[in-house]
Amino acid sequence: MPTNSQSSRNATPLDRRRFLMATGGLALGGALLRPFPAASQAKSLGGQPFSPPDALTPMPSSWVERGITRPQGVDLMLALDQQIFPALVPFAMKWGKEKGLKLAAQEGTCGLASAALGEKSADITGMCCPPGVVDRLPGVRYYTIGISPVAIIVHPSNPLNDITWEQARALFSGATQSWSDLPMSGIATKSEVQAITRLHCKPRPGHWKLLIGNPDDFARQSLDVTAVKDMIIEVSQTKDAIGWETLYHIADNAKRGQVKILKLNGIHPSDLQAAAEGRYPFYRVMGISSWEAGPAVNSKAQDLTATLVASAPKIDPYFGILSAQELRKKGWKFKNDELVGEIG
């Protein structure tokens, strides 16, 4: 796992759209101040980690009866989030080469994946969030690849090394407005906390909502950014900032700025054993979907989906994904192949 001092590998930069061609496969990658009032209390701010797995968003019959629209000459189309894309594409391309099939894989955000579902333009999609009710469409089945711990990050000059989950909520909600209000911070003079947020994927549970479930409960003075790179830039350049991101994205964007990773409840986000045991509370869910009913069903896509799920334990540790197989062993709750509940 990357640390504060490590520089990025030669992983794919997230601000670049890629067009890669290989035998048997084709891959193409395709700050506002917020006036929210501060929460008066930091406790009980967390949101739900998952949506009801049996929920269903109805669609018109004309949509249900449509198949998948792919680029000409492509056998299977994938639309994947920017962290799961580089983690899974090597397995997908290897499978495509072995099967003699041409795959196209588009990289983007969870919004791209969600749009591909709604437009029926992909056989397989991937997101860094658990599906929301809006994503539970007729004929779609979800599969969890794993979870990725999210780090609380601050400016490198911040003397703080460790905070509790409730202290993190207080800092992001505005209940704690100055770093000097945390005695263990070692900051004696008043310095206003500048929360940096990235409130992506609002229709979905989990991710940042584990910290604070309602966007209106973040601090009034918080700065919301839209891209991963902007989170790293803002925190690295703002002395009193606090933000969050996965270790993979921190390392992948190291050239944009250096940040300091805090322990949470005494646990470093690189401690995947603690995350597997449910002792690290902040994480994203990495998952994929494919079609199990209707004209969109494709047996080759179902075969590839099974291959990707089975490959989860083999994903390069650099991507910081704790596999679904490991989560099952520790007692996390699944329905079929989808993670639907935390341990315990």
Secondary structure as UniProt FT lines:
FT   TURN            4..5
FT   TURN            14..15
FT   STRAND          19..22
FT   TURN            23..24
FT   STRAND          25..28
FT   STRAND          32..33
FT   TURN            43..44
FT   TURN            53..54
FT   HELIX           61..64
FT   TURN            72..73
FT   STRAND          76..81
FT   TURN            82..83
FT   HELIX           84..99
FT   STRAND          103..108
FT   HELIX           110..119
FT   STRAND          124..127
FT   HELIX           133..135
FT   TURN            138..139
FT   STRAND          140..154
FT   TURN            156..157
FT   STRAND          162..163
FT   HELIX           165..173
FT   HELIX           179..181
FT   HELIX           183..185
FT   STRAND          194..197
FT   TURN            202..203
FT   HELIX           207..210
FT   HELIX           215..217
FT   TURN            220..221
FT   STRAND          223..224
FT   HELIX           228..237
FT   TURN            239..240
FT   STRAND          241..246
FT   HELIX           247..252
FT   HELIX           254..256
FT   STRAND          260..264
FT   TURN            265..266
FT   TURN            269..270
FT   HELIX           272..276
FT   TURN            277..278
FT   STRAND          283..291
FT   TURN            295..296
FT   HELIX           299..310
FT   HELIX           312..314
FT   HELIX           317..319
FT   STRAND          322..323
FT   HELIX           324..330
FT   STRAND          333..335
FT   TURN            336..337
FT   STRAND          338..341
//
